[in-house]
Amino acid sequence: MALDEPRSDDQIIAREGYKILVDPKTNDLLLQSGGLTIDYVDGAIQKGYMLRLNSVGEGSCDPGDGGCAGCG
């Protein structure tokens, strides 16, 4: 993930006062997964933004599941 200047094929997603630029490849992933949930966590072990795909299929990474099954 990187901060970048908008490109002509980027899509701008605006929700709850935030704007996110999404490139076409990432947009395809988001559409296939059912979307993305962004949370801010402020705990003893983790602090920061957590990005989670809403629906993760078999053989995909799921950070909420504690690891990765078949990434690559």
GIKAWO-V239215 format. One record per helix or strand of 3 or more residues. SS is the DSSP state (@ for helix, = for strand). FROM is the first residue (numbers start at 1). TO is the last residue. Records with the same first field share a line. If there is no record, write none. Layout:
# GIKAWO-V239215
SS->FROM-TO / FROM-TO
This chain:
# GIKAWO-V239215
=->11-15 / 18-22 / 36-42 / 47-53
@->24-33 / 63-65
